[in-house]
Amino acid sequence: MVSTIQRAGPGVRPPTAYELSGPILDEDVKEVTKWIEEYKQTFSSSKDVSGTKKDANFYVRLYNQIVEEVGDKHVVKFITDNARAFVSASSKLMEKRKHLVWTPCAAHNIDLMLKEIGEIKIVNETLEEARCLKEIVYL
C-alpha cells in the first residue's frame, strides 16, 4: 500500500492507524463476510457415505439426490476423478438429464500422468538418484 501511495506522488497521505483499524477494517470485514455468505450458498449439504458400497448405481442415486436438493436448473456440471464408477455414473446421469456435463478432474488426470511419467525407466532412475542425494544433503 505504501509503494502505491509513493507512486501517486506528493500530497497523497496514507491512512492513519485509526482509519486502518477502524473504518477501513470495518469495510473489509463486511466485504469478507459477504464473500463467505456467497460461498456458503454454493455448498448446500454434505453426505456421510462411509460403509456404503460405492459402485456406479450408488453414485447415480447420490448425484440425482444432490441435483434434486439443489434444483435441476442450478446444476450444469459434475467434476469427479475418472475412476470407472464415476465415469459410468456420470454417463447415466447425463443420459437422464440432458443439460448436465461431466468432466474429469484436471488435478486427478495430471496426477495420473505424472505417475506414469515417473514409471519411465530413465525418469525413475533420475528420481531415485535425486532422493539419494536429498538424503545425503539433509544428513
N, C-alpha and C positions, 0 to 999 in steps of 0.2 A: 504494500500500500504506500509506503514511504517513497519508494522509487517512482511510483506513478505520480505522486504529488510533486516530486522533484522534476519530472518530465513536464509537468503542467506549467512550471515556471514560478517566478516570484509572485507573491501576492496571494497564492493559494495556501490557506492554512490547514494543517492536519486537524482531524477531530481531537477534541480534548479527551482526557481519560474518562470524564463523566459521560461524554457523548458515546464513547465506545462501550462503556459498561452499563449505560442506561438506555437511551432511545434507540441507538443503532443495534445494540444487543437484543432489545425487545423486538425490534422489527425482524431481525434474523431468526429469533425463536419462533415468531409467528409463521415465517416462511417455511422453516423446517417442520413445524407442526403440521402445516398444510400438506407438505410433501408426504409426511408419514401417514396422514389420513388417506391421501390418494393411493399410497402404496398398500395400505390395509385393504382397500376396496378391491385390489386385484387378486387377493387370495381370500376365497370365501370359506374354505374349510380344509381340514387335513383328515386323512383316513389311517387308522391303525390296521394294517393288513398282515401283521405278524401271525404266523401259524396258519396262513391260508395258502392253499395250492395256487401258485401263480402261473397259470397257463393262459393261452390266448383268450379262452372263454371268460376267465376271471377278469382280464383287462378290458374286454369288451363291456362286461357288466359295469365295471368301475368307471370307465370312460363315459358310458351312457348315463350313469348316475351323476357324474360331475356335470355333464352337459345339461342334464335336466335341472340340476340345482342352480347352475349359473344362468341358464337360459340359452336356448339354441342360437339366438341372434348374437350372443356375446362371445361365442367360441368360434374361432375360424381356423385355428391351427393347433396341432399336437406335436410336441417335440419330445422324443424319447431316445434312448440308446437303440442300437439296431439289433438287439437280441431277437431271435426268431419269434418269441411270443409277442413282443411289442409290435413287430412288423406285421404279423398276422392279425393281431387285434386292430391295429390302425387301419389295415386294408378293409376289414369287415366294417369298421366304423364309418369309413369313407364311402362304402357301398350304401350304407343306410342313410347317411347324412351327406348328401352330395356337395354341400358347401364347405365341408371340412377338408383340410390339407394336413398331411403328416410329413414331417421331415426328420431325418436322423440328427441327433445331437452332434454338432461340429466338434466339440471337445472330445466326445467319445470316439468319433472317427479318427481324429488326429492321434489320440492315444493308441488306437489300434494300428495306425500306420507306423507310428514311432516304435511300437513293439515289434512289428515285422521288420522294420529297418534295423533294429537292434539285433535281430537274429541273423542278419547277413554276416558271413564269416569275418570279413575284414573289419566291419564296424564293431562286431562283438569283441574281436581281439583288441582293437584300439580302446574300447571301453574298459576292458579288463586291465590293460596297461595303465589307463588313467586312474582306475580305482586303486591299483597297487601304488602308484605314485602319490596319490592323495593320502594313503595310509602312512607312507614314509614322511611326507611333508608335515602331517599333523601329529607325528610322534614326538 
